[in-house]
Amino acid sequence: MSGLLNLSRNLGLIFGASALGAVFARATPDVSHAAPQAVEVGLHATFAMAVGLILLAILVKVLVWRDQGAKHSAFKN
C-alpha cells in the first residue's frame, strides 16, 4: 500500500512540475532572451495556476469530506 501511495505522489509531482513548466513556457516568450519583466509575467502566471489548483483541491476535499459526513450521520439514525 505504501508503494502505491509513493508512486501516486511521485506521479503527481512529475505531472505537476511538467504542467507548471508548460504554463511558464507559454506565458514567457523566450526565456533565454527575455527581459526580467517577461520572466516576471511568466512566474505570475505559473503561481496563479498553482494557487488555482490548490484551491480546486481544497474544494474537492471539502465536498468529499462533507459527503462522507452525511453518509456517516445517515447510518447513525
Secondary structure, 3 states (H helix, E strand, C coil): CHHHHHHHHHHHHHHHHHHHHHHHHHHCCCCCCCCHHHHHHHHHHHHHHHHHHHHHHHHHHHHHHHHHHHHHHHHHC
